[in-house]
């Protein structure tokens, strides 16, 4: 394990052990470098790894420093969904797991949501109705996250968000016509709102029926994606998604380069072992300096997508993501979120009962995370 990665893990373990809340100031860059016994350059590398994971964020200014971030779930979602895209999951298994988790969310929400939480969710549904179509998509995502937070099972939240992320990636690389593509997310948002309304009204049968339509819609969206069958990516479709939903478009230079390299890998059919070029060649290709390129590569290395060779194997090579790394990343996140044994056992029972068709790739991975 490289030194920056080791330092990042030590800092992550400290955040988990101390139980620091979101917004807690961990310290300054200079102070943390001294505490960890490393130079500031190594500390910055470690911080970048943690920023990519969503665990921490850096703030500048007089009262700046390193703080516990709001959403530590994002990196685990990225790592997990990235792996599932690599192994090309079967849409039938995807739908079976999606259906089982969605039904479990419905049952749990109807059992545990407080009256105050119900009132808050109804207000969010009402606020969503006055937004434009592009604004409704992130608002619906936030609404869904609020429901999951109310249920209070961090593993369930993680697994559902992984599936949602796969649907978002699928929609960006969709092969649907413009008319079909605009209609599909609008339909899914309406189904999600109707399902949540049925949950809040206590109508379980109606919630289950709407949930089935929602699962089928998500499956159709996934099947109509270049990601599902490794077809060449359509740059026009990608730009269409970014124009409609700017939130999905990478903003920072390093994020844009990371996305470009990832798109290149998918467009080539994820050719494990292929050399994509040296640092100098990649920097020239994407028009960025070494520091920006290395920042992008660190993110992809953490996701298990690429590795930079040395010596006779120099250059950036495509690699096969390691399921063990995915499992450990998710377990670290769930330890931080204080998943308890009862929550894990209930969710295991739900997943084991799905009877997913072979070859099963998602279910066994979920069960390994919960083991």
Residue pairs with C-beta under 8 A, 6 or more apart in sequence:
1 9
3 38
3 42
4 42
4 45
4 46
4 48
4 49
5 46
5 49
7 36
7 38
7 42
7 43
7 45
7 46
8 45
8 46
8 47
8 49
8 50
10 36
11 26
11 32
11 36
11 46
11 50
11 56
12 50
12 53
12 55
12 332
12 336
15 26
15 55
15 56
15 68
15 336
16 332
16 335
16 336
20 26
20 68
21 68
22 68
22 69
22 70
23 67
23 68
23 70
24 67
24 68
25 65
25 66
25 67
26 32
26 56
26 65
26 66
26 67
26 68
27 35
27 65
27 66
28 64
28 65
28 66
29 40
29 43
29 44
29 47
29 58
29 65
29 66
30 40
32 43
32 47
32 66
33 39
33 40
33 42
33 43
36 43
36 46
38 46
45 298
47 56
47 58
47 66
48 295
48 298
49 298
49 302
50 56
51 57
51 58
51 69
52 75
52 298
52 299
52 302
53 72
53 74
53 75
53 76
53 302
54 69
54 71
54 72
54 73
54 74
54 75
55 68
55 69
55 72
55 75
55 336
56 66
56 67
56 68
56 69
57 66
57 67
57 69
57 70
58 64
58 65
58 66
58 67
59 65
59 67
72 333
72 336
72 337
73 157
73 158
73 161
73 333
73 337
75 302
75 329
75 333
76 158
76 162
76 329
76 330
76 332
76 333
77 158
77 161
77 162
77 165
78 165
78 303
79 302
79 303
79 304
79 325
79 326
79 329
79 330
80 158
80 162
80 326
80 329
80 330
80 365
81 162
81 165
81 166
81 169
82 303
82 304
82 305
82 321
83 304
83 321
83 323
83 326
83 365
84 162
84 166
84 361
84 362
84 365
85 166
85 169
85 227
85 266
86 270
86 320
86 321
87 361
88 228
88 229
88 230
89 361
89 362
90 357
90 359
90 361
91 219
91 222
91 223
91 228
92 356
92 357
93 356
93 357
93 360
93 361
93 362
93 363
94 163
94 166
94 219
94 222
94 362
95 215
95 216
95 218
95 219
96 354
96 355
96 356
96 357
97 159
97 163
97 351
97 354
97 356
97 362
97 363
97 366
98 163
98 215
98 218
98 219
99 211
99 212
99 215
99 354
100 350
100 351
100 353
100 354
101 156
101 159
101 160
101 163
101 350
102 160
102 211
102 214
102 215
103 208
103 211
104 156
104 347
104 350
105 147
105 148
105 151
105 156
105 160
106 195
106 199
106 204
106 207
106 208
106 211
107 204
108 151
108 153
108 156
109 147
109 150
109 151
109 199
110 199
110 202
110 204
110 207
112 150
112 151
112 152
113 121
113 150
113 151
113 199
113 200
114 150
117 150
118 200
120 146
121 143
121 146
121 147
121 150
121 196
121 200
122 200
124 139
124 142
124 143
124 146
125 143
125 193
125 196
125 197
127 139
128 136
128 139
128 140
128 143
128 189
128 193
129 193
131 139
133 182
133 185
133 186
134 244
134 245
134 246
136 186
136 189
137 185
137 189
137 245
137 247
138 245
138 247
140 189
140 192
140 193
141 164
143 192
143 193
143 196
144 160
144 164
144 192
144 196
145 157
145 161
147 196
147 199
148 156
148 157
148 160
148 161
149 157
151 157
153 339
153 343
153 346
153 347
154 333
154 334
154 337
154 338
154 339
154 343
155 334
155 339
155 343
155 344
155 347
155 369
155 370
156 343
156 347
158 330
158 333
158 334
159 347
159 366
163 218
166 222
167 218
167 221
167 222
168 248
169 225
169 227
170 221
170 222
170 224
170 225
170 227
170 228
171 181
171 184
171 185
171 221
171 225
171 241
172 237
172 238
172 241
172 242
172 248
173 225
173 226
173 227
173 233
173 234
173 237
173 238
173 241
173 266
174 181
174 184
174 221
174 224
174 225
174 226
174 237
174 241
175 224
175 225
175 226
175 231
175 234
175 237
176 184
176 221
176 224
178 240
180 224
181 237
181 240
182 244
184 217
184 220
184 221
185 221
187 217
188 214
188 217
188 218
188 221
191 210
191 213
191 214
191 217
192 214
194 210
195 207
195 210
195 211
195 214
198 204
198 206
198 207
198 210
199 207
222 228
226 232
226 233
226 234
226 237
226 266
227 266
230 266
230 269
230 270
232 267
233 263
233 266
233 267
238 263
241 248
242 248
242 249
250 256
250 258
250 259
253 288
253 292
254 288
254 292
254 293
254 295
254 296
254 299
255 296
255 299
257 286
257 288
257 292
257 293
257 296
258 296
258 297
258 299
258 300
260 286
261 276
261 282
261 286
261 296
261 297
261 300
261 305
261 306
261 316
262 300
262 305
264 276
265 271
265 276
265 305
265 306
265 318
268 274
268 318
270 318
271 318
272 318
272 319
272 320
273 317
273 318
273 319
274 317
274 318
275 309
275 315
275 316
275 317
276 282
276 306
276 315
276 316
276 317
276 318
277 285
277 315
277 316
278 314
278 315
278 316
279 290
279 293
279 294
279 308
279 316
282 293
282 316
283 289
283 290
283 293
286 293
288 296
297 306
297 308
297 316
300 306
301 307
301 308
303 321
304 319
304 321
304 322
304 325
304 326
305 318
305 319
305 321
306 316
306 317
306 318
306 319
307 316
307 317
307 319
308 314
308 315
308 316
308 317
309 315
309 316
309 317
323 365
323 368
326 365
327 365
327 368
327 369
330 369
331 369
334 369
344 370
347 370
348 367
348 370
351 363
351 366
351 367
351 370
352 363
352 367
354 363
356 362
356 363
